[in-house]
């Protein structure tokens, strides 16, 4: 069975960043903004996901998982928190997931332009072997053989140097989606190199994991 590597260490935060905590309107629990999704009330009275936390208006904060967002929409918790009528569509959790996916793909394009990626089997393998890989992104429709060989490299590195960075396997996107995001043809193997950009990618990956699996189900069935 293919198992995801543990999440990479979160970046050290400043005191100001550590103080950015909000109350989840579903559970009432206070938690870090990175573990929540911010919503605002749009001009039409709809709950609008604000993943970048930049839209004007009072923030309505919900834990970054499907169950919490669906419960907030179903139980009218946005209206209760905002103290005004707020419409929340039944597919609001799907909207959040789709927007998170777009953010991740957009950031891949930026990473390519800034030299933060290793592309193709050879570059990906070299980055993993050199302990430089933070994320190993494999096209969901890619051949199993190439993915298996890269995983073997990652496992060998982990055995040789248990303290070394272990890349986290992601299978969210197909080859066409990756190619479009990177301005290339179909893309199968992508490695995000360790660094600040990878740390920023982590937050959205963690939030998206509350809405959908990060690996195709068929991969999990493989020994």
N, C-alpha and C positions, 0 to 999 in steps of 0.2 A: 504494500500500500504506500502511495506517495504521501508523505507528510510535509506540511509547510514548515519551513525553518522558523524559529522564534522571531518575533519582531525585532528589528535592530534597535539599539539603545536610543532612547529619545534624546534630543539635543538638550544641553544644559540651558536652563531658562534664567532670565534676569529676574530680579525681585518683582519688577512690574509685571512681567509675564506670569510669574507664579501666582500673583494676586488676582489674575483674571479668572475668577470663578463665578459661575451663575447657578441659579436654581432651576432644576428640571421641573417644568410645570406639571409633569405626570406623576413623578414619584415624590417631589418635594426635596429631593437630595441635591445638595450643593456639590458641584464638580467642576473640573477644569473646562474652559471653553472648547478645548480640542476634542473633548468627548461628547460635545453637544452640537446640535444644528440650530442655528438662529433663523427664526422666521420674523417677518414683518407683515403688517397689514397693507396690502396694495391699494391703489386708488379705487379699485372695484370692490373692496371689502373682502378680498380673498387672502388667505394665508399664503405668503410667498417665501420659498426657501432663500435664505441669504447666506450662501456658503462662504463667501468672502468676508462676511461680517462688516459690510461697508454701506449697505442701503440705509437711507434715513428712516427715522421712526423708532418707536420703542421695540426692543427685541423681545421675542417670545422664544424661550429656549426649551428644547426637547432633547432628551438623550438620543444619541446617534444610533438608533436601532429601529428596525421595521415595526416591532410590536409597540414601541412607545409612540411613534408618529401616528400609527393607525389608531391607537387608543385615544390620542389627543384629538384626532379628527372626528372619531366616532362619538366621543363623549362631550363634544363641545368645549373642550378645555382651552382652546385658543380664545374663544369668546369670554370665558370666565376670567382668564388671565388679563385680557385686554380691556375688560369691562365695557365691551361693545360687541355687537354682532360681527362675527368673523366667519366667513364661509370657508370650509376646508374640504376639498374634493376627496372622494374615496381613493383616488390613485395618488394621493400626496406622497406616500412613501416611495412609490415608483418614480415620481418626479425628482425626489431627492437623489435616488440612486442614479438616475440618468444624468443629472447635473454633476454628480461626483465623478462619474465615468468620463464625462466631457472634460472636466478639470484635469483629470489624470492624463488624458490623451493630449490636451493642450500643453501640459507641462512637459510631456515627452518631446514635443516639437521644439520647445524652448531649450531643453537639455541637449538636443542634437546641435542646435546652433551655438551652444556654449561649451561644447566638448565634454558633456557629462555622460555620454553613452558609449558603449561598445556594441557594434552592430555586426551581425553575421556570426556563424559558428566559430570561426577561428578567433576573432576578436573577443567574443564572449568567453570562450574557453581560456584564453590567455588572461583575461581580467579576473576570472574566478580563481585560476591557479596562482595569481599574484596577490590574492587576498584583497582585491580592490572592488569586488562586486557587493553592492548592497541589496539590489533586487535583480532577480533573474526572471525576465518576462518572456514567456513562451506563447506563441500563437496557439489559440485553442484548437485550430484546425491543422496544426503542424504535425509532421510525422513523429511517431513515438521514438524512433531510433535516435534522432538528433537530441531530443529532450533527455532521453535516458543517458546518453553519453555525457552531456553537460552535468547532469545530476551525479554521475559517477565521479567527475572531476571535483565537484563540490564536496562529495562524501569523502573522497581521498584527502582533500585539503583539511577537512574537519578531523579526520583520524590523525593526520600528521601533526596538526597544530590545533588542538581543541580550543585554544584561546582566540584563534583567528576569526575574523568576521565571516559568518555563514550567510550566504545570499538567501533572501526569502523568495520562494517561487510564487509567481503570479500567472494565472491563465485566464485573465478577464476578457481579452480581446482576440479577435481573429486576425489573420494575416492582412486582410484588406484594411481593417481599421488601423492597425499599426502602420501599414504603408502610407495611408492617407495622412495620419498624424505626423509622420516623419518626412513627408514629401518624397517618398520613394515608391518603388513597386511593392508587391507583397513582401512583408517582412515576417520572419519566423522567430529569430533569436535576438533579444535585446537585453543588455545588462546596463543597469543604472550604476554608475561608479559611486563609491562612497564619498560623502561630503555633505555640505550644507544643503545642496539641492535635493539630495536623496532624503535628508531628514525632513525637508518640507513636504516631499512626496508622501512620506510615511503617514502624516496626519490624515490626509484624504483617504489613503488605503485603509487605515484603521476605521475611519468613519464608514466607508463603503462596506467593510466586512460585516457591519451590523445590518445590512440590507440585502446582501447577496453573497454567495460563496465566492471565494477568490480563485478557486480551481474548478474546472468542469467535473461533474460527478463521475464521468468515465475515467478520469485520471485517478480518482481515489480508489477505484476498484482494481487498479493494476497492482500486482505484488511488488 
